[in-house]
Amino acid sequence: MNWIVRLPFFVVLMGLGSLAMIVPSAHAVIMEDFTTMRVFFYGFILFSILTLTVGLATAGYAPHNIARSQLIGLLSAFTVLPLMFAVPFYEAVGSTTYLNAWFEMVSSFTTTGATVYDTSGRLTPSLHLWRALVGWLGGLLIWITAVSIFAPMNLGGFEVRATSQIGSGAVKSFTQIARIADPQERLVRYTLSLTPIYAGLTVFLWIGLVIMGEFPYIALCHAMSTMSTSGISPINGLYFAASRFWGEVLIFAFFVFALSRLTFSRGLIGEKQKGILRDPEFQTALVLIGSVTGLLFLRHFLASSDREEAATLLEIGQALWGALFTVTSFLTTTGFESHYWDGAADWSGLQTPGLFLIGMALIGGGVATTAGGVKLLRIYALYRHGEREQQRLLHPSSIGGGGREARRIRKQGAVISWVFFMLFALSIAAIMLMLSLTGVQFETSMVLAVSALSTTGPLASVAAETPIAYSGIPDPAKAILAVAMVLGRLETLAIIALFNPEIWQR
């Protein structure tokens, strides 16, 4: 284990990515797809040798600046590793371009789930499994790096509550984490803690979907896509899933791991919490899900009142469930569409507006989860700040309650949340402008920019008036979207931190 700790972070990820190629190779043997088997097995050999060569050359590497080494290694993982993942994928597909294969792997590894291969039967089952596996590995990487890299550096949403931990017992835990000289030691520590949880939950969901009647291969892909919030599916979503309603209920229960980090890492990074039900992120998610689902349901209910034929209780229940599941799915940036999502439109005769789903994807899930978007904690901080400002308008001499932590979230936390929100909005505008320069229409560029920066690829097929096919956009636009996916996955503040002069000082 010690020799692994001494290796650079990026080299370790290269080795794990090479080992992962054995999985689709073994699956291809079972499916008697020997062409795919050979391609991925040769890829495993090729990149294992390359990893060994790079590892030997960098075994004695000792970074002078730990923070800089961590951020550069993570940025390299999301920009360079997809180039490696795309090689066997490109060779196995055959009738495609390397750009499309690279775009597919960037989308999978950043847990976006956007695909250019929307033709039925274009990809073999082993290739779909590779897409889901790459997305699953990307989700695991986010779990680990969020608590081992972003938390000590107060990035990735942790900056909202960082000021509230000064002088408390929690800051001692962060100080203890930061004392580890070698970043690889910290990464190994949290890898050993979180990987069994992540893998165990995936296996549990997989077995549960199989029990509900789903085919094992499809159930495995959907289980990995749910845990990683990538939304990757070999059957284009849950509409044709054999498990139907009860499978959706089981997947819905696992969305909770993308709403709050307390579901899997409570106490791991030293934060003092009183339980998930009192977690502000989880409470904010419940309010958003309940209000948006209620508005959608009420809209269709009022529209259906003009029909001559009254709706049955079954139609009402299906429409309510379809809205509840889909709204929650897009809030977690998974992007799975319920089998009963279209039932609401059929019931009332109205098309469900995609603007609601765009808003949910923009908000995103919890801090230190696999979900993208602005994050619930930042929305909570802005809400509490607005609430306090409204109280001051009515009672100028009042004193805000809630304790020191609540006051600092309303002040410093709200300020940094607003800064990030503005950076996120400016990023959307910049991506839209660049997409427009490649010939993409305005509405299409807006949906694509939001889907990339929020890492919600399936948003393109449901948010616009007509479904948007990634295969139909120009090649330069695909490259721009790939960069936007990496930016949305790492977040703007982490990228800006690399330009901080202090981080480049020895």
Beta strands, then each sheet from edge to edge (+ up, - down):
end
